[in-house]
Amino acid sequence: MATQSIVGDKSLAFGKRIAKCYRYLHDKKRETVMSKQLLRCGTSIGANVREGLYAQSRKDFISKLNIALKEAGETDYWLDVIHSAGYFTNQEFDSLKADNDELLRLLTAIIKSTKERE
């Protein structure tokens, strides 16, 4: 099942942005707990998508993408918390939120269409 994928590319790019956010929050804002949570779940999206691309079966593929979807949901939560605590500007938040929302939509659509083909 290994192929090039839009969701793979977008989740990798998002993971890079999250890693840079972590560095910013940790080094500039001296925030350690929430920034580590954001780093963990925000980069886990792409890791699970990548695992899914090498899935052994359709069921395994769906499972990996469901985990990525859950991680994107958790990322959404931490973005909200960090923004409401005043660590992100509205512009920074809106940009990250839009990218994560796109991943949520893509993952949901892929999971749904894959299940329909079963």
N, C-alpha and C positions, 0 to 999 in steps of 0.2 A: 504493500500500500504506500510505499515511499514515493512521494511526488512533490514537485514544487507547489506551494499553495499560497494563496493570498493571506489566509489567516496565519500561516506560518511566518510570512514576511512581516505582517503587521504586528504580530505578537513579539517578534524579535525586536523590531524597532521600538515598541512600547517598553519592553524590558530594558533596553538601553536608556530610554528616557527616565524610567523609574530608578535605575542605578545612579543616574546623574542627580535626580531629586534626592536620593538617599544621601549622596555626598554633600549636597547643598544643605539639607536639613541637619545633618550631623555636624558638618564643619562650620557652617555659617550661623545656624540657628541654635546649635548645641542641643538639639532634640535627638534623643537616642532610642527611646522605647517605641514610639509610634513610627519613626522612620525605619526601624528594623522590621516592623510588621509589614509596612508598605513594601519594602524591598523584597521580603520573603514571598508575599502573595503576588505582587506585581510581576516578578520574574518567573514565578511558578506557572503562570499562564502559558508562556511560550515553551517552557520545558515540557509541560504535559501535551501541548499541541505537537511538539516534535516527537514525543513518544508515540502519540497517536498515528503519526505518519509512518511509523515502523511497526504498527500493530500486527498481531498475528492473525486477527480475525476482525470481522465487522463488529462483533460484540466488544472486543477489546478496544477497537477504535472509538466506539461510542462511549465506553467507560472512561478512556483517557480524556476525551473532549468534554465529558461531563465534569471531570475533575477540574479541567481548565476553566469551565464555566463557573464552577463554585469559587475558584480563586479570583476570577474577574469580579464576582459578586462581593467577595471580601475586600478586594482592592477598592471597589466603589465605596464601601463603608469607610475604609481608612482615609481615602481622599476627602470624604465629607467631614470626618472628625478633624483631620489636620487643617483643612480650610476653615472650619468653624472655630478652631483654636487660634486662628490668626497667623498661621505659618506660611500660607500661600496667598498671593494676591488673587483677586477675582479672575484676572486674565490667565494666570498660571493654572488655577483650578479649572477654569472652563476648558482650556486646551487639553489638560490631562483627562478630565471627565469625558470630553467628546471622544477621545481616542479609546478610552475604556468602554464607553457605551457602544462604540462601533464593534469592538471585540465581543461584547455581550450579544449584540445582534447577529454577528457572523456565526458565532459558536452555536447559538440557539437555532439558527436556520440550518446549519450543517447537521446538527444532531437530529433535528426534525426530519430533514430530507433523507438522511441515512436510515432512520428508523422506518420511514415509509417504504423504502426499497427492500426491507426484510421480508 
